[in-house]
Amino acid sequence: MSLREISRVTGSRKIAENTFESTLHAPQIASLVKAGQFINILPSGDWPKVMRRPMSVSGTEGDNLSIIYKVVGTGTEQMYSWAEGDEVDIIGPLGNYWADFSKTPIIIGGGVGIAPIFFLHNTLQSNNIEHYMIMGSRTANEHFLEHDLPAKVLMTTDDGTYGIHGNVVAAVDTIAENLDLSDTKLFVCGPAPMMEAMKDYALAKNIECDIALETVMACGIGICQGCSMEYVPKESKESSYREKYGLVCMDGPIFKAKEIKTCYL
C-alpha cells in the first residue's frame, strides 16, 4: 500500500563529500516502508516541473524516515535548502523490497545507491542476520562509514585512499578468500556501471544477485511508462510487451540479475 503524506523536515546534515542525509517526520509511510523501497518527492511547494524526485529510503526511526542524496540538479538543490520544520509532499512507499536472506547476504552499494543498502544493513542487523556490507566510492572523502574487515564492513576507493584499492568487485574477491560464494547472495544498488559489473560477476560465477535499478521517474506508480526496462528474452516463446518490458517503479526497483538485459536505463 502506498499513500500521499505531507511530511515535515526534522533535520539535515552533511555526511560525506557532496552527500547529505535528511530526516522527514512521516508516521504513515515510515510505518510501512521496507529496505529497497522509495518515495517520490515534491522538493518544494512551488515545484514547477511535472516530475517528482524518486529517493530511496535509507532508514526509519519511529515516525521518521531518512533519505541520502547528492546535490546534482535542481531538485536536490532545493532539498539541500530544506530547513527544519519545512513541509514536504511525498508519496510512498513505492516499489518492491529486498527479501529472501536464506543465503549469506553480501550487500553492495555505491554513489547514492548507498541509501537502500544502508537501510538493508540496519534491517539485517536488527534481525541478527550475519552479512557482509561493501560500499564503493571514487575517493576517501565520499565515505561516511569505517572500513572494518573483521566486522564484515568493507570500503573501497578507486584511487586507493581508503579501504580496499579498487572497485566493489575487488571487495567481493576479498570476501571470497574465506567464504564460499556459492552460499551467498548479492544485493546491489549504485551507478549503472557498478551494477552492470556486479551483474556480470554474479552470472559468471552463478551467484544469486538482486539489483535495485535507479532511473528518473515521473509518476512512480506505473501510469507514465517512463521508467521501462528490458527483460532477458525468453527462449521458449515470443514475449508480449509486458513480458518483454517491465517498469522500475512497479515491477522493481529490485530485479533478479539473471532476468534483466542491462542496468543501463
C-alpha positions as CSV (number, residue, x, y, z in Angstrom):
1,M,0.0,0.0,0.0
2,S,1.3,3.5,-0.9
3,L,-0.1,6.8,0.1
4,R,0.5,10.6,-0.1
5,E,1.7,12.2,3.1
6,I,2.7,15.8,4.0
7,S,5.9,15.2,5.9
8,R,8.0,17.6,7.9
9,V,11.7,18.1,7.8
10,T,13.2,17.3,11.2
11,G,16.9,17.7,10.3
12,S,19.5,17.6,7.6
13,R,23.3,17.1,7.7
14,K,26.3,16.6,5.5
15,I,27.7,13.0,5.9
16,A,30.4,13.0,3.2
17,E,31.6,15.0,0.3
18,N,28.5,16.4,-1.5
19,T,26.4,13.7,0.3
20,F,23.6,14.7,2.6
21,E,21.1,13.0,4.8
22,S,17.6,14.5,5.5
23,T,15.1,13.1,8.0
24,L,11.4,13.5,7.5
25,H,8.6,13.1,10.0
26,A,6.2,10.9,8.1
27,P,4.4,8.5,10.5
28,Q,2.3,6.7,8.0
29,I,4.9,6.0,5.4
30,A,7.6,5.3,8.0
31,S,5.5,2.5,9.4
32,L,5.1,0.8,6.1
33,V,8.4,1.2,4.2
34,K,10.9,-1.6,3.9
35,A,14.5,-1.8,2.7
36,G,14.7,-1.3,-1.1
37,Q,11.6,0.8,-1.4
38,F,11.5,4.5,-2.3
39,I,9.4,7.7,-2.0
40,N,8.5,10.2,-4.7
41,I,9.2,13.8,-3.5
42,L,8.0,17.3,-4.4
43,P,11.2,19.1,-3.5
44,S,9.2,22.3,-2.7
45,G,5.7,23.7,-2.6
46,D,6.2,25.7,-5.8
47,W,8.0,23.0,-7.7
48,P,7.4,23.9,-11.4
49,K,8.3,20.6,-13.0
50,V,6.0,17.7,-13.8
51,M,8.2,15.0,-12.3
52,R,8.7,14.4,-8.6
53,R,12.1,13.2,-7.5
54,P,12.4,9.5,-6.5
55,M,14.6,8.9,-3.5
56,S,15.4,5.5,-1.9
57,V,14.7,5.4,1.8
58,S,17.9,5.0,3.8
59,G,16.2,4.1,7.1
60,T,13.5,4.6,9.6
61,E,13.4,5.5,13.3
62,G,10.0,5.7,15.0
63,D,7.8,8.1,12.9
64,N,10.7,9.4,10.9
65,L,12.3,8.2,7.7
66,S,15.6,9.2,6.2
67,I,17.0,9.8,2.7
68,I,20.6,10.2,1.4
69,Y,21.3,12.2,-1.7
70,K,23.9,14.1,-3.6
71,V,23.3,17.6,-4.9
72,V,23.3,17.1,-8.7
73,G,20.4,19.2,-10.1
74,T,17.5,21.5,-9.4
75,G,15.6,19.0,-7.3
76,T,18.4,18.1,-5.0
77,E,19.5,21.7,-4.8
78,Q,16.0,22.5,-3.3
79,M,16.3,19.6,-1.0
80,Y,19.6,20.8,0.2
81,S,18.0,24.1,1.2
82,W,15.3,22.5,3.3
83,A,15.1,23.9,6.8
84,E,13.8,22.2,10.0
85,G,10.0,22.3,10.0
86,D,9.6,22.7,6.3
87,E,6.7,20.6,4.9
88,V,7.5,18.2,2.1
89,D,4.9,16.4,0.0
90,I,5.8,12.7,-0.5
91,I,4.3,9.6,-2.0
92,G,5.3,6.1,-0.7
93,P,6.3,3.5,0.0
94,L,6.8,2.7,-3.7
95,G,8.2,-0.4,-5.4
96,N,9.2,-3.8,-4.1
97,Y,11.7,-4.6,-1.4
98,W,14.5,-7.0,-0.6
99,A,13.7,-10.4,0.8
100,D,15.0,-14.0,1.0
101,F,18.1,-14.0,3.2
102,S,18.4,-17.8,3.3
103,K,22.0,-17.5,2.0
104,T,24.6,-15.2,3.5
105,P,23.9,-11.7,2.2
106,I,26.6,-9.6,0.6
107,I,25.1,-6.1,0.3
108,I,26.9,-3.7,-2.1
109,G,26.3,0.0,-2.6
110,G,27.9,2.9,-4.4
111,G,27.1,6.5,-5.0
112,V,23.5,7.4,-4.0
113,G,22.8,3.7,-4.2
114,I,24.3,3.6,-0.7
115,A,20.8,4.7,0.7
116,P,18.8,1.5,0.3
117,I,21.9,-0.6,1.1
118,F,22.3,1.2,4.4
119,F,18.7,0.6,5.2
120,L,19.1,-3.1,4.4
121,H,22.3,-3.3,6.6
122,N,20.3,-2.0,9.6
123,T,17.4,-4.3,8.8
124,L,19.7,-7.3,8.7
125,Q,21.4,-6.2,11.9
126,S,18.1,-5.8,13.7
127,N,17.1,-9.3,12.7
128,N,20.5,-10.8,13.7
129,I,21.3,-11.9,10.2
130,E,25.0,-12.2,9.6
131,H,26.1,-10.4,6.4
132,Y,28.8,-8.5,4.7
133,M,28.5,-4.9,3.6
134,I,30.5,-3.3,0.8
135,M,30.5,0.4,-0.1
136,G,32.4,1.7,-3.1
137,S,33.4,5.3,-4.0
138,R,36.0,7.1,-6.1
139,T,37.9,8.6,-3.1
140,A,38.0,8.5,0.7
141,N,36.1,11.8,1.3
142,E,32.9,10.2,-0.2
143,H,32.7,7.6,2.5
144,F,30.9,8.0,5.8
145,L,31.4,4.6,7.3
146,E,34.5,2.9,8.8
147,H,36.3,0.2,6.9
148,D,36.4,-2.8,9.3
149,L,37.1,-6.1,7.7
150,P,36.7,-8.1,11.0
151,A,33.2,-6.6,11.3
152,K,32.5,-7.5,7.7
153,V,32.2,-3.9,6.6
154,L,34.4,-3.2,3.6
155,M,35.0,0.2,2.0
156,T,36.6,0.5,-1.5
157,T,38.1,3.5,-3.3
158,D,39.1,3.8,-6.9
159,D,42.1,5.8,-6.0
160,G,43.2,3.7,-3.1
161,T,42.9,6.5,-0.5
162,Y,40.8,4.4,1.9
163,G,39.9,0.7,2.4
164,I,40.5,-1.6,-0.5
165,H,42.1,-0.1,-3.6
166,G,39.8,-0.9,-6.5
167,N,36.1,-1.3,-7.1
168,V,33.4,-3.3,-5.3
169,V,34.4,-6.5,-7.3
170,A,37.8,-6.4,-5.6
171,A,36.0,-6.4,-2.2
172,V,33.8,-9.4,-3.2
173,D,37.0,-11.2,-4.2
174,T,38.5,-10.4,-0.8
175,I,35.5,-12.0,0.9
176,A,35.8,-15.0,-1.4
177,E,39.2,-15.7,0.0
178,N,37.5,-17.0,3.2
179,L,33.9,-17.7,2.1
180,D,32.3,-20.0,-0.5
181,L,30.4,-17.6,-2.7
182,S,28.0,-20.3,-3.8
183,D,26.4,-20.0,-0.3
184,T,25.9,-16.2,-0.6
185,K,23.5,-13.8,-2.3
186,L,24.4,-10.4,-3.6
187,F,22.2,-7.3,-3.1
188,V,23.3,-4.4,-5.2
189,C,22.4,-0.8,-5.8
190,G,24.6,2.0,-7.3
191,P,25.8,3.6,-10.5
192,A,24.9,1.7,-13.7
193,P,28.5,0.7,-14.5
194,M,28.9,-0.7,-11.0
195,M,25.6,-2.6,-11.1
196,E,26.4,-4.0,-14.6
197,A,29.8,-5.2,-13.4
198,M,28.2,-7.0,-10.4
199,K,25.6,-8.5,-12.7
200,D,28.2,-9.9,-15.0
201,Y,30.2,-11.1,-12.0
202,A,27.2,-12.9,-10.5
203,L,26.2,-14.5,-13.7
204,A,29.8,-15.7,-14.5
205,K,30.1,-17.3,-11.0
206,N,26.5,-18.5,-10.8
207,I,25.7,-16.4,-7.7
208,E,22.2,-15.2,-6.8
209,C,22.0,-11.5,-7.2
210,D,19.2,-9.0,-6.7
211,I,19.8,-5.5,-8.2
212,A,17.9,-2.3,-7.4
213,L,17.7,-0.3,-10.6
214,E,17.7,3.5,-10.5
215,T,16.3,5.8,-13.1
216,V,14.3,9.0,-13.5
217,M,10.6,8.5,-12.8
218,A,7.6,10.8,-13.4
219,C,4.7,9.2,-11.6
220,G,6.2,6.3,-9.6
221,I,3.0,4.3,-9.9
222,G,3.1,2.8,-13.4
223,I,1.0,5.3,-15.3
224,C,3.5,7.3,-17.3
225,Q,5.6,4.3,-18.5
226,G,8.7,6.4,-18.3
227,C,10.9,4.0,-16.4
228,S,10.7,1.0,-18.7
229,M,13.4,-1.7,-18.6
230,E,14.0,-4.8,-20.7
231,Y,14.0,-8.3,-19.5
232,V,16.2,-11.1,-20.9
233,P,14.3,-12.6,-23.8
234,K,12.6,-15.9,-23.1
235,E,13.7,-18.7,-25.4
236,S,10.6,-20.7,-25.1
237,K,8.1,-18.3,-26.7
238,E,7.6,-14.9,-28.3
239,S,7.1,-12.5,-25.4
240,S,4.2,-10.0,-25.1
241,Y,5.1,-6.4,-24.5
242,R,4.6,-6.7,-20.7
243,E,6.7,-9.9,-20.7
244,K,9.5,-8.2,-22.6
245,Y,9.5,-4.9,-20.7
246,G,9.0,-4.0,-17.1
247,L,8.6,-0.8,-15.1
248,V,11.2,0.1,-12.5
249,C,8.6,1.7,-10.3
250,M,6.1,-1.1,-10.3
251,D,7.9,-4.3,-11.2
252,G,11.0,-3.2,-9.3
253,P,13.1,-1.4,-8.4
254,I,14.6,-4.7,-7.4
255,F,15.1,-7.4,-10.1
256,K,17.0,-10.6,-10.3
257,A,20.3,-10.1,-12.2
258,K,19.7,-13.0,-14.5
259,E,16.3,-11.6,-15.6
260,I,17.4,-8.1,-16.7
261,K,19.1,-7.3,-20.0
262,T,21.1,-4.4,-18.7
263,C,21.5,-2.0,-15.8
264,Y,21.9,1.0,-18.2
265,L,18.5,2.7,-18.4
